[in-house]
Amino acid sequence: MGDVVQMHFSTPDYVIFALLLVASTCIGLFYALSGGRQRTTQEFLLADRSMSCLPVSLSLLATFQSAVAILGVPSEIYTYGTQYWFLGVSYFLGLLVPAHVFIPVFYRLRLTSAYEYLELRFNKTVRIMGTVTFIFQMVIYMGVVLYAPALALNAVTGFDLWGAVLAMGLVCTLYTTLGGLKAVIWTDVFQTIVMFAGQLAVIIVGAHQAGGMGEVWRKAINGSRIASLDLNPDPTERHTFWTLGAGGVFLMLALYGVNQAQVQRYLSSRTEREAVMSCYVVFPCQQVVLCLGCLMGLVMFARYGEDSPLDKGYVKTNDQMVLYFVMDVFRDLPGLPGLFVACLFSGALSTISSAFNSLATVTMEDLIKPYCPAMTEAKATLLSKGLAFAYGLVCLAMAYTASHMGSVLQAALSIFGMVGGPLLGLFCLGMFFPWANSTGAIVGLVAGLVMAFWIGIGHFVSRMAVPTTLPPIINGTAMPLPSNMTTAVMTTAALYNLSYLWYSAHNSTTVVIVGLIVSLLTGPMKEKDLTPGTVYPVLAKSQHFHKPGYCSTFSAPGEKIHIGPEGNGDSGFLDMTSIKRHRVNMEEQGVSPLTLTSWKN
């Protein structure tokens, strides 16, 4: 490469970029002014449970890929090679388990918030703790996602960084507040198409300029960027097959199994079958997105080789290299740079809008409605819209924090591992272990969060302590230890160097183990106190817990649940909606809300 090229948008670039923002806003306005006009919380938060499989699938795809993957994956591949590609292995179990375990449980309980499950399974305290943990997780994550494309736009055009943050945050807040979940899902569909178009354009033009994909592959092999299968079991290695293929499963489960932003999409489906199918449809889409990101990284390497724009001082961080590459490739093709930046902003908008809507949902359903039972539907809907708007403003403030978090890709996945892992553990504790009680759930969640932040913050501090003259830590083992360090200190250092992809697995396992130990010490939950449908049936019928003659059937929505001893004329039936509706009345009458064997319909 020669001297630094001053890069700016042309008029066609600005037009394409503006059309993205206008189209997204128009979709929000359309759903605000059509149909039920977002007059009920059911429509605003769950799209009237009327969505089909395809838009839900594309929305699931867009929600957690977005600008983070578009910027981070090509940079990762360019710098370290294709080892990251093995993350695709984790998608099998990461989507299969939600499809056949989490979705049936959540859908048949007819929930609005995933954290309603925690109250049905444990108690209200566990529900509130889960909700507050989720809110913290998503507010931080929104800052990362909002900052990433704004940083890219600033690097490409010189557009004011915080002006870009403000513009994007306000547009997203507007269409989310006006159009509800339907607008969010359909804008996700539109923005996903834009993301695919932008990435494909870069790969096609970049590969053509490099001499074709064959030449791209040859240069990648010669540059040692095509990684072999690394079966090193060391969990402190940043990326190995086990780190990506096994540790990644827990990350995917935290994302696609129990995160409210995704659960809300499952629950908006017309039927349980369509909700399950959305997981199957999103699987090949995930693989395509991963392949596109990896191919972009290889095309970047074919263009620059070891002589990267970062080393030359053309950009300041790895995350800016992708935009520099795009502007370099498209310098003589007006309009295409605008398409790619629109692709970046599409990813960010889809993720942020999903976060706004899910945060408004859990705040309304878990923190406000239970304490304001007399609230009218009109007032609840208006308040939900106000909450979505308020979270939009909070997101703008959090973008500043993201500017100090280093690598966008690793920062985003670390946040989900640190906070999403304990939440995954909490749901697994309730769903797979019938004897786990509320005390165990509370202590387990607290232990998981303490462990998560201890490791996460310790890792961050230990990296900050490394002299800046050292090369980047790739495998987490570059920091030398004094010879006189004790075994305990060395163990602590090893925990700090744990690969960020193991965060979810480590923290969720901590919750489950601590939760089970505490539950056994304080008295395991009795079978008669379990709400039917809250335990996954395979383990609910295990020899450890299942007593002969007792039936707690896992039923479809609207069907009746058989409750009580088999063959007993006093056995009765209730659907899950009835169970939730009668909980409060039963508690007021001094009856255990989970002791349902004597209830008749």
C-alpha positions in Angstrom: 0.0 0.0 0.0 1.1 3.6 -0.6 0.4 6.7 1.3 -2.7 7.1 3.4 -5.7 7.8 1.2 -8.2 10.3 2.5 -11.5 8.5 2.4 -14.9 10.2 2.2 -18.4 9.3 1.2 -19.7 10.3 -2.2 -23.2 11.6 -2.7 -24.6 8.1 -3.8 -23.1 6.7 -0.5 -24.9 9.2 1.6 -28.2 8.6 -0.4 -28.0 4.8 0.2 -27.1 5.2 3.9 -30.0 7.7 4.3 -32.4 5.3 2.6 -31.7 2.7 5.2 -32.6 5.0 8.1 -35.7 6.2 6.3 -36.9 2.7 5.4 -36.4 1.5 9.0 -38.4 4.4 10.3 -41.2 3.9 7.7 -41.6 0.3 8.8 -42.1 1.5 12.4 -44.6 4.1 11.3 -46.5 1.5 9.2 -47.1 -0.8 12.1 -47.9 2.1 14.4 -50.7 3.2 12.0 -52.0 -0.2 10.8 -53.6 -3.3 12.4 -54.3 -2.8 16.0 -52.0 0.3 16.1 -50.1 -1.1 19.1 -52.9 -0.4 21.5 -52.4 -3.5 23.6 -49.3 -4.8 25.4 -49.9 -8.2 23.6 -49.5 -6.5 20.3 -46.7 -4.1 21.3 -44.6 -6.7 23.1 -45.5 -10.0 21.4 -46.9 -9.0 18.0 -50.2 -10.6 18.9 -48.4 -14.0 18.8 -49.0 -13.9 15.0 -45.6 -14.1 13.4 -44.6 -16.8 10.9 -41.4 -18.9 10.9 -39.3 -17.0 8.3 -39.4 -13.4 9.7 -38.8 -14.8 13.2 -35.8 -16.8 11.9 -34.2 -13.8 10.2 -34.9 -11.7 13.3 -33.2 -14.3 15.5 -30.2 -14.2 13.1 -30.0 -10.4 13.1 -30.4 -9.9 16.9 -27.0 -11.0 18.0 -24.8 -11.0 14.9 -25.0 -7.5 13.7 -22.2 -5.0 13.5 -20.2 -6.9 16.1 -19.7 -9.9 13.8 -19.4 -7.8 10.6 -16.5 -5.8 12.1 -15.0 -8.4 14.4 -14.9 -11.7 12.5 -13.0 -10.5 9.4 -10.5 -8.7 11.6 -10.1 -11.9 13.7 -9.6 -14.1 10.6 -7.1 -11.6 9.1 -5.0 -11.4 12.3 -5.2 -15.0 13.6 -6.4 -17.2 10.8 -9.5 -19.4 10.3 -9.6 -21.1 13.7 -12.6 -19.0 14.6 -14.5 -20.8 11.8 -14.9 -23.8 14.1 -17.4 -21.8 16.1 -19.9 -23.1 13.6 -19.6 -26.5 15.2 -21.3 -25.1 18.4 -24.3 -24.0 16.4 -25.6 -27.6 16.2 -26.3 -28.1 19.9 -26.6 -24.4 20.5 -29.8 -24.3 18.4 -31.0 -27.9 18.7 -31.3 -27.7 22.5 -33.3 -24.5 22.5 -35.6 -25.9 19.8 -36.4 -29.1 21.7 -36.0 -28.1 25.4 -36.4 -24.4 26.1 -39.0 -23.4 23.4 -41.5 -26.2 24.4 -41.3 -25.2 28.1 -41.6 -21.5 27.5 -44.3 -21.7 24.8 -46.6 -24.1 26.6 -46.5 -22.0 29.7 -47.8 -19.0 27.6 -45.3 -16.6 29.0 -44.6 -13.0 28.0 -41.3 -12.7 29.9 -38.9 -15.6 30.2 -38.4 -14.6 33.8 -42.1 -15.5 34.6 -40.8 -19.0 34.4 -38.5 -18.4 37.3 -41.4 -17.4 39.5 -43.5 -20.5 38.4 -40.5 -22.7 39.1 -39.1 -21.0 42.2 -40.5 -17.8 43.6 -40.9 -14.1 42.9 -37.5 -13.2 44.4 -35.7 -15.4 41.9 -37.7 -13.9 39.1 -36.8 -10.3 40.1 -33.1 -11.3 40.4 -33.1 -12.8 37.0 -34.8 -9.8 35.5 -32.4 -7.3 37.0 -29.4 -9.4 35.9 -30.8 -9.4 32.3 -31.4 -5.7 32.3 -27.8 -5.1 33.4 -26.5 -7.5 30.7 -28.4 -5.9 27.8 -27.8 -2.3 28.8 -24.0 -2.9 28.7 -24.3 -4.9 25.5 -26.3 -2.1 23.8 -23.4 0.3 24.4 -21.0 -2.0 22.5 -23.3 -2.5 19.6 -24.2 1.1 19.2 -20.6 2.3 19.4 -19.1 -0.2 16.9 -20.7 1.2 13.6 -20.4 4.8 14.8 -16.7 4.2 15.2 -16.6 2.8 11.7 -18.4 5.7 10.2 -16.1 8.1 12.0 -13.0 6.3 10.7 -14.4 6.3 7.1 -15.9 9.7 6.7 -14.7 11.8 9.6 -18.4 12.1 10.7 -18.5 13.1 14.3 -18.4 9.9 16.4 -20.9 10.9 19.0 -23.1 12.5 16.3 -23.4 9.1 14.6 -24.2 7.5 18.0 -26.9 10.0 18.6 -28.4 9.7 15.1 -28.6 5.9 15.1 -29.8 5.7 18.7 -32.7 8.1 18.1 -33.8 6.5 14.8 -33.8 3.1 16.5 -35.7 4.4 19.5 -38.3 6.0 17.2 -39.3 3.0 15.2 -39.1 0.6 18.2 -41.4 2.9 20.3 -43.9 3.4 17.5 -44.2 0.0 15.9 -43.6 -2.5 18.7 -42.3 -6.0 18.2 -43.8 -6.3 14.7 -41.8 -3.3 13.5 -38.7 -4.7 15.2 -39.0 -8.1 13.5 -39.8 -6.8 10.0 -37.1 -4.2 10.2 -34.8 -7.0 11.2 -35.8 -8.9 8.0 -35.1 -5.8 5.8 -31.8 -5.1 7.6 -30.7 -8.8 7.4 -31.0 -8.5 3.6 -28.9 -5.3 3.6 -26.3 -7.1 5.7 -26.0 -10.0 3.3 -25.9 -7.7 0.3 -23.1 -5.5 1.8 -20.9 -8.5 2.8 -21.4 -10.2 -0.6 -20.5 -7.1 -2.5 -17.2 -6.7 -0.6 -16.2 -10.4 -1.0 -17.1 -10.4 -4.8 -15.3 -7.2 -5.6 -12.3 -7.8 -3.3 -11.8 -11.4 -4.6 -12.0 -10.2 -8.2 -9.4 -7.5 -7.5 -7.1 -10.1 -5.8 -7.3 -12.4 -8.8 -10.2 -14.7 -7.9 -11.0 -16.9 -4.9 -8.4 -19.4 -5.9 -5.7 -16.8 -5.5 -7.2 -15.6 -2.2 -7.0 -19.2 -0.9 -3.5 -19.7 -2.1 -2.3 -16.5 -0.4 -4.1 -17.5 2.8 -2.4 -20.9 2.8 1.0 -19.4 2.1 0.4 -16.8 4.9 -0.5 -19.6 7.4 -4.0 -18.2 7.8 -5.8 -21.5 7.1 -5.8 -23.1 10.5 -5.7 -26.9 11.1 -7.7 -28.7 13.7 -6.3 -27.6 17.1 -7.3 -30.2 19.7 -5.4 -28.6 22.6 -7.7 -29.0 25.6 -6.0 -26.1 27.5 -9.0 -23.8 28.4 -6.6 -20.8 28.6 -5.9 -21.1 24.9 -7.9 -18.3 23.2 -9.3 -20.3 20.3 -9.0 -24.1 19.9 -11.5 -26.6 18.6 -12.7 -27.4 22.1 -12.9 -23.7 23.1 -15.0 -22.9 20.1 -16.9 -26.1 19.6 -17.7 -26.9 23.2 -17.4 -23.6 25.0 -19.3 -22.0 22.2 -22.3 -24.3 22.8 -22.9 -22.6 26.2 -22.5 -19.2 24.7 -25.2 -20.1 22.0 -27.5 -21.6 24.7 -27.2 -18.3 26.7 -28.1 -16.4 23.5 -30.7 -18.6 21.8 -32.1 -20.5 24.8 -32.8 -18.2 27.7 -32.2 -14.6 26.5 -35.4 -12.6 26.6 -34.7 -10.9 23.2 -34.8 -14.3 21.5 -37.4 -16.0 23.8 -39.7 -13.1 22.9 -39.4 -13.9 19.2 -40.2 -17.6 19.9 -43.3 -16.5 21.9 -44.5 -14.2 19.1 -44.8 -17.2 16.7 -48.2 -18.4 15.7 -47.6 -21.9 16.9 -45.1 -23.9 18.9 -44.1 -25.7 15.7 -43.3 -22.5 13.9 -41.2 -21.4 16.9 -39.2 -24.7 16.8 -38.9 -24.4 13.0 -37.4 -20.9 13.4 -34.4 -22.5 15.2 -33.9 -24.9 12.3 -34.1 -22.2 9.7 -31.7 -19.9 11.5 -29.1 -22.7 11.7 -28.0 -22.6 8.0 -28.3 -18.8 8.1 -25.9 -18.7 11.0 -23.4 -20.8 9.0 -23.7 -18.5 6.0 -23.1 -15.4 8.1 -20.0 -17.0 9.7 -18.7 -18.1 6.3 -19.2 -14.6 4.9 -17.3 -13.0 7.8 -14.4 -15.5 7.4 -14.2 -15.1 3.7 -14.0 -11.3 4.1 -11.1 -11.8 6.4 -9.3 -14.0 3.9 -9.9 -11.5 1.1 -8.5 -8.8 3.3 -5.3 -10.9 3.8 -5.0 -11.5 0.1 -5.0 -7.8 -0.4 -2.7 -6.7 2.4 -0.8 -9.8 3.4 1.3 -9.3 6.6 1.6 -5.6 5.7 -1.7 -4.6 7.5 -3.2 -1.1 7.6 -2.9 -1.3 11.4 0.9 -1.8 11.3 1.2 1.1 8.9 -0.8 3.4 11.1 -3.7 3.9 8.7 -6.1 2.8 11.4 -5.9 2.7 15.2 -7.6 -0.6 16.0 -8.3 -4.0 14.5 -12.0 -3.2 14.4 -11.4 -0.2 12.0 -9.5 -2.4 9.5 -12.6 -3.7 7.9 -13.9 -0.3 7.0 -10.5 0.8 5.7 -10.5 -2.3 3.5 -14.0 -1.7 2.2 -13.2 1.9 1.3 -10.0 0.8 -0.3 -11.7 -1.8 -2.4 -14.7 0.4 -3.4 -12.8 3.6 -3.9 -13.7 3.7 -7.6 -17.3 2.4 -7.1 -19.5 5.1 -5.8 -22.5 3.8 -3.8 -20.9 0.6 -2.6 -19.2 2.1 0.4 -22.6 3.5 1.4 -24.1 0.0 1.0 -21.6 -1.5 3.3 -21.9 1.1 6.0 -25.7 0.7 5.7 -25.0 -3.0 6.2 -23.1 -2.2 9.4 -25.8 0.1 10.7 -28.5 -2.4 9.8 -26.8 -4.9 12.1 -26.6 -2.4 14.9 -30.1 -1.2 14.5 -31.6 -4.8 14.5 -29.7 -5.7 17.7 -30.5 -2.5 19.6 -34.2 -2.4 18.7 -34.5 -6.0 19.9 -32.8 -5.0 23.2 -35.1 -2.0 23.6 -38.2 -4.1 23.1 -37.1 -7.0 25.4 -36.0 -4.6 28.1 -39.4 -2.8 28.0 -41.1 -6.2 28.2 -39.3 -7.6 31.2 -39.5 -4.2 33.1 -43.3 -4.1 32.5 -44.1 -7.8 33.1 -41.6 -8.5 35.9 -41.1 -5.3 37.8 -44.3 -3.2 37.2 -47.4 -5.3 36.5 -47.0 -7.6 39.5 -47.2 -4.6 41.8 -49.9 -2.7 39.8 -52.5 -5.3 39.1 -55.2 -2.6 38.6 -53.4 -0.9 35.7 -55.6 -0.6 32.6 -54.4 -2.1 29.3 -54.2 1.4 27.7 -52.0 2.7 30.5 -49.8 -0.4 30.4 -49.3 -0.1 26.7 -48.4 3.6 27.0 -46.0 2.8 29.8 -44.4 0.0 27.7 -43.7 2.5 24.9 -42.3 5.0 27.4 -40.0 2.3 28.7 -38.7 1.5 25.2 -38.0 5.2 24.7 -36.2 5.5 28.1 -34.0 2.5 27.4 -33.1 4.1 24.1 -31.7 7.1 26.0 -29.9 4.8 28.4 -28.3 3.1 25.5 -26.8 6.4 24.2 -25.1 6.9 27.6 -23.7 3.4 27.6 -22.0 3.9 24.2 -19.3 5.9 26.0 -18.4 3.0 28.2 -18.0 0.8 25.1 -15.4 3.1 23.7 -13.0 1.9 26.4 -13.7 -1.9 26.0 -11.1 -2.8 23.4 -11.9 -5.4 20.7 -15.6 -5.1 19.8 -16.1 -8.8 19.1 -14.4 -10.1 22.2 -16.0 -7.4 24.4 -19.5 -8.4 23.2 -19.0 -12.1 23.7 -17.3 -11.6 27.0 -20.3 -9.6 28.3 -22.6 -12.5 27.3 -20.4 -15.0 28.9 -20.0 -13.1 32.1 -23.7 -12.3 32.7 -25.5 -14.6 30.3 -23.7 -17.7 31.7 -25.2 -17.3 35.2 -28.7 -16.8 33.8 -28.3 -19.9 31.6 -27.2 -21.8 34.8 -30.3 -20.5 36.6 -32.7 -21.7 34.0 -30.9 -25.1 33.6 -31.1 -25.5 37.4 -34.8 -25.1 37.4 -35.6 -27.0 34.2 -33.4 -30.1 34.6 -33.2 -30.6 38.4 -36.6 -31.0 40.0 -35.1 -31.1 43.6 -33.5 -27.6 43.2 -35.2 -25.1 45.5 -35.5 -21.3 45.5 -32.7 -20.9 48.1 -30.4 -22.9 46.0 -31.4 -20.8 42.9 -30.7 -17.5 44.7 -27.3 -18.6 46.2 -26.3 -20.3 42.9 -27.1 -17.1 40.9 -25.2 -14.9 43.3 -22.2 -17.3 43.3 -22.2 -17.4 39.5 -22.3 -13.7 39.1 -19.5 -13.2 41.7 -17.4 -15.8 39.9 -18.1 -14.2 36.5 -17.1 -10.7 37.6 -14.1 -11.9 39.5 -12.7 -13.7 36.4 -13.8 -11.0 33.9 -12.5 -8.0 35.8 -9.4 -10.0 36.9 -8.7 -10.8 33.2 -9.1 -7.1 32.2 -6.8 -5.9 35.0 -4.2 -8.5 34.3 -4.1 -7.4 30.7 -3.9 -3.8 31.6 -0.9 -4.6 33.8 1.1 -6.1 30.9 3.7 -3.5 29.4 2.5 -2.0 26.2 5.7 -3.0 24.5 4.8 -6.7 24.6 3.0 -8.3 21.6 -0.7 -8.9 22.0 -1.7 -11.8 24.2 -3.1 -14.4 21.8 -3.5 -17.5 23.9 -3.7 -16.0 27.3 -0.4 -17.5 28.5 2.0 -14.7 27.6 2.1 -13.1 31.0 5.2 -14.5 32.9 4.8 -15.5 36.5 7.4 -14.9 39.2 9.1 -18.2 40.2 8.1 -17.8 43.9 4.4 -17.5 43.3 2.3 -19.9 45.2 0.0 -22.5 43.6 -3.0 -20.6 44.7 -1.9 -17.5 43.0 -1.0 -19.4 39.8 -4.4 -21.0 39.8 -5.9 -17.5 40.1 -3.8 -16.3 37.2 -5.0 -19.3 35.1 -8.6 -18.4 35.9 -7.9 -14.8 34.7 -6.5 -16.2 31.5 -9.5 -18.4 30.8 -10.6 -18.1 27.2 -13.6 -15.7 27.0 -15.5 -18.4 25.2 -15.5 -20.6 28.3 -17.0 -17.9 30.4 -20.6 -19.1 29.8 -19.8 -22.7 30.5 -17.8 -22.0 33.7 -20.3 -19.5 35.1 -23.4 -21.5 34.3 -21.8 -24.7 35.8 -21.0 -22.7 39.0 -24.7 -21.7 39.3 -25.9 -25.3 38.9 -23.3 -26.9 41.2 -23.7 -24.3 44.0 -27.5 -24.3 43.5 -27.8 -28.1 43.9 -25.5 -28.3 46.9 -27.5 -25.5 48.7 -30.8 -27.1 47.7 -29.7 -30.5 49.2 -28.5 -28.8 52.4 -31.6 -26.7 52.9 -34.1 -29.4 51.9 -34.8 -30.3 48.3 -38.0 -29.2 46.7 -40.8 -31.7 47.2 -42.5 -33.1 44.1 -45.9 -31.9 45.2 -44.6 -28.3 45.2 -43.5 -28.3 41.6 -45.6 -26.4 39.0 -46.5 -28.8 36.2 -44.7 -28.0 33.0 -41.8 -26.2 34.5 -39.4 -29.2 34.6 -38.2 -30.8 31.3 -40.0 -34.1 31.2 -37.1 -36.5 30.7 -35.5 -35.6 34.1 -38.9 -34.9 35.7 -39.7 -38.6 35.2 -36.2 -39.8 36.3 -36.0 -42.6 38.9 -34.4 -40.2 41.3 -37.5 -38.0 41.6 -40.5 -39.7 39.9 -42.8 -41.5 42.3 -44.9 -44.4 40.9 -48.5 -43.3 40.2 -47.9 -39.6 39.9 -48.6 -37.8 36.6 -47.5 -34.3 35.7 -48.0 -34.2 31.9 -46.2 -31.8 29.6 -48.9 -30.4 27.4 -49.4 -28.1 24.5 -50.9 -24.6 24.9 -54.6 -24.7 25.4 -54.6 -28.4 26.3 -55.4 -29.5 29.8 -52.7 -30.7 32.1 -53.5 -33.9 34.1 -52.7 -33.2 37.7 -52.9 -35.7 40.5 -52.5 -39.5 41.2 -53.1 -41.7 38.2 -56.4 -43.7 38.4 -57.7 -41.4 41.2 -61.1 -40.0 40.6 -60.1 -36.8 42.3 -57.5 -36.0 39.7 -58.2 -32.8 37.8 -57.0 -30.7 34.8 -55.8 -27.2 34.3 -54.1 -25.4 31.5 -51.0 -23.3 32.2 -52.9 -20.0 31.8 -55.2 -21.1 34.6 -52.3 -22.0 36.8 -50.8 -18.6 36.5 -54.1 -16.8 36.9 -55.0 -18.6 40.2 -51.5 -18.4 41.8 -52.2 -15.1 43.7 -55.7 -16.2 44.9 -54.3 -19.5 46.1 -51.5 -17.8 48.0 -54.0 -15.4 49.6 -56.1 -18.3 50.8 -53.0 -19.9 52.4 -52.9 -22.7 49.9 -49.5 -23.6 48.3 -49.9 -22.4 44.8 -47.9 -25.4 43.5 -49.9 -28.0 45.4 -52.4 -28.8 42.6 -53.3 -32.5 43.1 -56.7 -31.7 44.5 -57.8 -29.1 42.0 -60.6 -29.8 39.7 -61.6 -27.8 36.6 
